[in-house]
Amino acid sequence: MAKNSNKKKTGSTQKPDLAVHETLELHEVLTVKQSAYLKANMMEEMAEDKELKKIIRKDSTDSKKAIKEIQELLP
């Protein structure tokens, strides 16, 4: 990934100056995280065990957080 000194300032946040292949890789990771988030939400509705629902809910929360973080990096 690009060095911190190569960051672009957009609004109030700074975004790294990414190479094309890094941007594409982030898009791939974003797609996987979005799929995991959607799947976790669907599976939580089907799960009957409380502990399993708790695990799925945590996975959903973690995926949602990762999605936001990745989106902040993308141009």
C-alpha positions as CSV (number, residue, x, y, z in Angstrom):
1,M,0.0,0.0,0.0
2,A,1.1,3.6,-0.5
3,K,3.0,5.5,2.1
4,N,1.2,7.8,4.5
5,S,2.9,10.8,2.8
6,N,1.1,10.0,-0.4
7,K,-2.4,10.6,0.9
8,K,-5.0,12.7,-0.9
9,K,-7.2,14.9,1.3
10,T,-10.9,14.5,0.4
11,G,-13.3,16.5,2.5
12,S,-12.3,15.9,6.1
13,T,-10.7,12.5,5.5
14,Q,-7.4,11.5,3.9
15,K,-7.4,8.7,1.4
16,P,-4.2,6.9,0.4
17,D,-3.0,7.3,-3.2
18,L,-3.5,3.6,-4.3
19,A,-2.1,1.9,-7.3
20,V,-4.6,0.5,-9.8
21,H,-4.0,-3.1,-8.7
22,E,-4.5,-2.1,-5.0
23,T,-7.8,-0.5,-5.8
24,L,-8.9,-3.6,-7.7
25,E,-7.9,-5.8,-4.8
26,L,-9.8,-3.6,-2.3
27,H,-12.9,-3.9,-4.6
28,E,-12.5,-7.7,-4.4
29,V,-12.2,-7.7,-0.6
30,L,-15.2,-5.4,-0.4
31,T,-17.3,-7.7,-2.6
32,V,-16.4,-10.7,-0.3
33,K,-17.3,-8.7,2.9
34,Q,-20.6,-7.5,1.4
35,S,-21.5,-11.1,0.6
36,A,-20.5,-12.2,4.1
37,Y,-22.6,-9.5,5.6
38,L,-25.7,-10.4,3.5
39,K,-25.3,-14.1,4.2
40,A,-24.9,-13.5,8.0
41,N,-28.1,-11.5,8.0
42,M,-30.0,-14.2,6.2
43,M,-28.5,-17.0,8.4
44,E,-29.4,-15.2,11.6
45,E,-33.1,-15.3,10.7
46,M,-32.9,-19.0,10.2
47,A,-30.8,-19.9,13.2
48,E,-32.7,-21.2,16.3
49,D,-29.8,-21.6,18.7
50,K,-29.1,-18.5,20.8
51,E,-25.3,-19.0,20.8
52,L,-25.3,-19.5,17.1
53,K,-27.3,-16.3,16.6
54,K,-24.8,-14.4,18.8
55,I,-21.9,-15.6,16.7
56,I,-23.7,-14.8,13.4
57,R,-24.6,-11.3,14.7
58,K,-21.0,-10.7,15.6
59,D,-19.9,-11.8,12.2
60,S,-22.4,-9.4,10.7
61,T,-21.2,-6.5,12.8
62,D,-17.6,-7.2,11.9
63,S,-18.4,-7.4,8.2
64,K,-20.3,-4.1,8.3
65,K,-17.3,-2.4,10.1
66,A,-14.9,-3.8,7.5
67,I,-17.1,-2.6,4.7
68,K,-17.1,0.9,6.1
69,E,-13.3,0.9,6.5
70,I,-12.7,-0.4,3.0
71,Q,-15.1,2.2,1.5
72,E,-13.1,4.9,3.3
73,L,-10.0,3.8,1.5
74,L,-11.5,3.7,-2.0
75,P,-11.4,6.7,-4.3
